[in-house]
Amino acid sequence: MNSQTFCIVPWTHTRISADGTVTPCCKIDKSFPITNINSLTNFDDWWNNDLMQKLRQDLSQGEKNKYCNVCWSDEAAGKSSLRQDYNKRLSKHTDLRSISKSQNFLAQNLPVGFDIDLGNICNFKCATCGPANSSKWQTERKQHASKFNALEFVKQLPDYDFDWPNQNNFQAWFQTVAPDMKLLSLRGGEPLLIKNVKSVINSVQDKQNCVINIVTNGSVDIDDDFLDDLKQFSEIWLSVSVDGIADQGEYVRYGSNWAIIDKNIRKISKLSNCTFRLNTVLQFFSSLTFPAIAEYALENNLIVDVIFCYQPKFYSIHAMQPQHQEKFYNFILDKINQHPEIKWLQEVQGFLESYVFDPVLHQQAKEYTDTLDSIRKNKRESIQKLFYNA
């Protein structure tokens, strides 16, 4: 196996998105052919199909598969990629010797790691999100279809089916894989608002040998009964997604209330047997919003998991104007000088060094932001300054 490209994910892990589509992981390229979990009468028809075999072969033999560009980009920026993280997390649950000797690249065992979005129910309409992961977004897109359809770079609203967790195929499959589950990641939507979450958690039979990972928007208080359920797992990983502090966060993560989020962060970050992190997406607005996030994390001794925005492209860092990127970059350099031990600051630096201004993306970001502002009546001068030339 080639350590520079080997990835344990296609041997051990499966992701089911909010609309029921099955892929190896959350970082796989959007062009990866998708299948709905409930269309599979036999999971092995997907798990060991030609595409999955080719993915395993490429990654084992030193070939940087085209569907894995997010991990290659993350690693080039100095960030620990999902490939590297999962190689560490899942290797102890995998017969690596058998994998190294594989000639046909068939996975003999079912996956033991699962990343499941049980629906799109969410109370936020974050700027970089969309209908696939937010019911509020889905409603807004339908109500203002003409405005969004006028933006030629925005895809048409698909006809999503979010009832898949209640279908027999998924239920039967989950009962099959639940006994050997070693990692369960629950996202959303907002997972703490989705009714199936507790039943899925309770379906994990060997909790003492399973890690649970929940990514929440921080708006929902975790009650004591739910905490008792989580404490049965071998480890708890909790992340709260934050894309701005106070009013900036309430703009980018529309529908949020910073006072509530801050309160919940301070509560759950102190839980025992829990690895807690702030999740933040490094994107167009970050030149304005990230400095306050960094200060908040440093002040409260919190780790930041920096997620690089690749989609939508018009909200990537390449839509930033050069003067804003430069100011942002200098802020990061200053913080690194003060805190050379903080790895997530170095990750931001590495990603900002890949910056190349794209005026087309910048114009699209402006048109899209103006559209949201006109619908939400939420225009703010501080945000508009990101589009000024001076």
C-alpha positions, 0 to 999 in steps of 0.5 A: 500500500502506498502511504501517500495515497492509501485511504481506509475509507472505501474499505471501512466507511459509508456516508448517507447524505440527507437525501439518502444517497450513498457515497464513501465519505462526505469529502468525495467529489460531487461528480461521484456517481450516486445511488439511493440507499433504498434502491439497493436490494443488496448492499454489496451490489454497491459496496463492491461494485466496479467503481468502489474496486477502482477507488480502492485500487487507485488509493492503494497503488499511489494513484490520486483518484480524481474523486478525492481532490478535496483531500489532496487539496487539504493536504497540500494546504497543510491541513490534516485530511479526512483520508489521514484522519480516518486512516488513524481512526479506523485502522485498528478495526481493520485487517490491513494485512488482508487489504495489502494482499488484496488482488481484486480490491473487494471488501470482505467485510461490511463497513464499520464507520458511518456518516449519516445525515438523517434528513434536512430538518434545520432551523438555520439558513446558512449562506453557504448551505442549501436545500439539501441540508436545510428545510428552511432553505428548501422552503425559501427556495420554493417561495422565491424560485423566480429570484433564484432561477434568475441566477444562471450559476445556481442549480435548479432545485432538485426534487428531494426525498427525505423519507428514506430513513423510514423505508424498509431497505434502510431499516434492514441494512442499518440493523445488519451493520449496527452490531459491528459499528465502531464510528457513528457520525450524525449531522443534518440538517440539525441532527438534534432536531431530527426525530430519527436520531435517538432511535438510530443512537439506541440501535447501536448495540455495542456502544462501549466499543463505538465512537459517536460524533455529532455536529450541531449548530449549537441552537439546541440544548442537549438535555440530561437524558440525551447526554446519558445516551451519549455517555454509553459510547466509548468516546464522544466527539461534539462539534458546534458549527460557527461561522461568525461571532455575535451579529456576524454569525447571525448574518452568515448563519441566518436564523441563529442566536449567538447568545444561545449558541455561546451558552451551549458551547460553554456547556458542552465543551466541558463535558467529560469523555468528550472531544469538543471542537468548533467547526468553521467553514473558511469561505468568502465571508471569513476575511470579515468573520474569522478574526473574531472566531479565532479570538473567541477560540483562543480566549476559551482554549477551544480547538477549531476544525477548519473546513475549506469551502469548495462548494458553492464555488462563488463563496470560496476564498477565491471570491475575496477581493485581494485587499481583503485576502491580504488583510486576512492573511496578515492577521493570521501571520500575526496570530501564528507569531503569537501562538506558533503551537496552534495548528489550525492557524497554520492550516488557515495560512496554508489554504490562504496561500492557495488564493487566486482572485477570481473576478467571476466568482466575486461577481457571483458572490455579490449577486447571490448575497444581494439576492439573499439580502433582498429576500431576507431584508437583512442587508448589512453595511459591514457585509457590503464592504466586502464588495467595495473596491477601496 
